[in-house]
């Protein structure tokens, strides 16, 4: 098992263990917190199904190329794993754990199976990745679709980009407060994202007269 598999497995086991310790009300609070994000993801899924299903099925799935599912290539935020765990059943999470330990494909993503991705809500980086050929095939003839796609990319920042308190930061904080630590907590560990978060907090501190405001942003 390489370092990538180890950090994915550690995060998954940590999340599963902590979710078991949460009370029913705490679980409900988490599910309420991710509701708007799940709605956003549903809209993206509908868009991709409509505009890219035929392209991606023909070019990658049928040919088993799966070029976007490269070995150890996905960047999964800790929040991605939390959200997926909250909406998945025990069997699905067991399958994920087994895939990390014993991947089906030697040169492909460890989460890629015969039936596609094993995540119920795949990482946002994966969901919003389109190869150059797929973009050219669709967007060169449908400029309205390109406009929609760019709007989705901007909306993604409402959940992942910490220039304001966002969902992905909040979910990391919930687990950090319970003593959980993971290298996948990029908003609290990545130098670049930490710098953005620090600049935001400093700006908010000035506006709040010395207090740092960390209220989760209202997400729609």
C-alpha positions in Angstrom: 0.0 0.0 0.0 1.5 3.3 -1.1 1.3 6.7 0.7 -1.7 7.8 -1.3 -3.7 4.7 -0.4 -2.7 5.1 3.3 -3.9 8.7 3.6 -7.2 7.8 1.8 -7.7 4.8 4.1 -6.8 6.7 7.2 -9.3 9.5 6.4 -12.1 7.0 5.6 -11.6 5.0 8.7 -11.4 8.2 10.8 -14.6 9.5 9.4 -16.5 6.2 9.8 -15.4 5.9 13.4 -16.3 9.5 14.3 -19.7 9.4 12.5 -20.5 6.3 14.7 -19.7 8.4 17.8 -21.9 11.4 16.8 -25.4 11.6 18.3 -28.4 11.4 16.0 -28.9 15.2 16.4 -25.3 15.8 15.4 -25.6 13.6 12.3 -28.8 15.5 11.4 -27.0 18.8 11.8 -24.3 17.6 9.4 -26.9 16.4 6.9 -28.6 19.8 7.1 -25.3 21.6 6.5 -24.7 19.6 3.3 -28.2 19.8 1.9 -27.6 22.9 -0.4 -24.3 21.4 -1.6 -26.1 18.1 -2.5 -28.6 20.2 -4.5 -25.8 21.9 -6.3 -24.2 18.6 -7.1 -27.5 17.3 -8.4 -27.7 20.2 -10.8 -24.1 19.5 -12.0 -24.9 15.8 -12.5 -27.9 16.6 -14.6 -25.9 19.0 -16.7 -23.2 16.4 -17.3 -25.7 13.7 -18.0 -27.4 15.9 -20.7 -24.3 17.3 -22.4 -21.5 14.8 -21.9 -22.9 11.3 -21.3 -22.6 10.2 -24.9 -19.2 11.8 -25.4 -17.6 10.3 -22.2 -19.3 6.9 -22.6 -18.0 6.5 -26.1 -14.5 7.9 -25.6 -13.7 6.5 -22.1 -16.1 4.1 -20.6 -16.7 1.7 -23.5 -13.0 1.8 -24.5 -12.0 1.4 -20.9 -9.6 4.3 -21.4 -11.0 6.3 -18.4 -8.3 8.8 -19.0 -9.6 11.1 -16.3 -9.3 8.4 -13.7 -5.5 8.2 -13.5 -3.6 6.2 -10.8 -3.4 8.1 -7.5 -4.5 11.2 -9.5 -7.6 12.4 -7.7 -7.4 15.2 -5.1 -10.1 14.4 -2.5 -10.7 17.0 0.2 -11.5 15.7 3.7 -15.0 17.2 3.2 -15.5 15.2 0.0 -15.0 12.0 2.1 -17.3 13.3 4.9 -20.1 14.2 2.5 -19.9 10.8 0.7 -19.9 8.9 4.0 -23.0 10.8 5.2 -25.0 9.7 2.1 -23.6 6.2 1.7 -24.6 3.0 3.4 -22.3 0.5 5.2 -21.9 -1.7 2.1 -20.8 1.2 -0.1 -18.3 2.4 2.5 -17.0 -1.2 2.9 -16.5 -1.3 -0.9 -14.5 1.9 -0.8 -12.3 0.5 2.0 -11.7 -2.7 0.1 -10.9 -0.8 -3.1 -8.3 1.3 -1.3 -6.7 -1.9 0.1 -7.0 -3.9 -3.1 -7.6 -1.8 -6.2 -9.1 -3.4 -9.3 -6.8 -1.7 -11.8 -3.0 -1.4 -11.5 -2.7 1.8 -13.5 -6.1 3.5 -12.8 -7.8 5.3 -9.9 -8.1 3.0 -6.9 -11.8 3.9 -6.7 -12.6 2.9 -10.3 -14.5 -0.4 -10.6 -16.0 -2.4 -13.4 -19.2 -0.4 -12.9 -17.5 3.0 -12.7 -16.7 5.2 -9.7 -17.3 3.7 -6.2 -18.1 7.0 -4.6 -21.8 7.9 -4.4 -20.9 11.6 -4.3 -17.5 11.7 -6.0 -14.9 14.3 -5.1 -15.8 17.7 -6.6 -12.4 17.8 -8.4 -13.4 14.6 -10.3 -17.0 15.7 -10.9 -15.9 19.0 -12.5 -13.0 17.6 -14.6 -13.6 17.7 -18.3 -10.8 16.7 -20.7 -9.9 19.0 -23.6 -11.6 16.7 -26.2 -14.8 16.5 -24.3 -14.9 20.3 -23.9 -14.2 20.9 -27.5 -16.8 18.4 -28.6 -19.6 20.0 -26.6 -18.7 23.7 -26.0 -17.6 24.5 -29.6 -21.2 23.9 -30.8 -23.1 24.9 -27.6 -22.1 28.3 -26.2 -25.0 28.3 -23.8 -23.7 25.1 -22.2 -20.2 26.7 -21.8 -21.8 29.7 -20.1 -23.7 27.3 -17.7 -20.5 25.4 -17.0 -18.6 28.5 -16.1 -21.4 29.5 -13.8 -21.1 26.1 -12.1 -17.3 26.7 -11.6 -18.0 30.0 -9.9 -20.7 28.4 -7.7 -18.3 25.7 -6.6 -16.2 28.4 -4.8 -19.1 29.0 -2.5 -18.5 25.6 -1.0 -14.7 25.1 -1.4 -12.9 28.4 -1.6 -12.1 29.9 1.9 -12.1 33.6 1.0 -15.3 33.4 3.2 -16.4 30.7 5.6 -17.5 27.7 3.4 -18.9 24.2 3.8 -15.6 22.4 3.2 -13.9 24.4 5.9 -16.8 23.9 8.3 -16.7 20.1 7.9 -13.0 20.0 8.6 -13.6 22.1 11.7 -16.3 19.8 13.0 -13.9 16.9 12.9 -10.8 18.8 14.1 -12.8 19.8 17.2 -13.3 16.1 17.9 -9.6 15.5 17.8 -9.4 14.2 14.2 -6.5 15.2 12.0 -5.9 14.3 8.3 -3.6 15.4 5.6 -6.7 15.7 3.4 -7.8 18.7 5.5 -6.4 21.0 2.9 -8.2 24.2 4.0 -6.4 23.9 7.4 -3.1 22.5 6.1 -2.5 23.7 2.5 -0.2 26.8 2.5 -2.1 28.4 -0.3 -5.5 27.9 1.1 -4.3 28.8 4.6 -3.0 32.1 3.3 -6.4 32.9 1.7 -8.2 31.9 5.0 -5.8 34.0 7.1 -6.3 37.1 4.9 -10.0 36.6 5.2 -9.9 36.3 8.9 -7.7 39.4 9.3 -10.1 41.4 7.1 -13.0 40.1 9.1 -11.3 40.8 12.4 -10.9 44.5 11.4 -14.5 44.7 10.4 -15.7 43.1 13.6 -13.6 45.3 15.8 -11.0 42.7 16.7 -13.2 39.6 16.7 -12.8 36.9 14.1 -16.2 35.9 12.6 -16.3 32.3 11.5 -20.0 31.8 10.8 -20.7 29.4 7.9 -21.7 31.3 4.8 -25.3 30.9 3.6 -25.1 28.6 0.6 -27.6 28.4 -2.2 
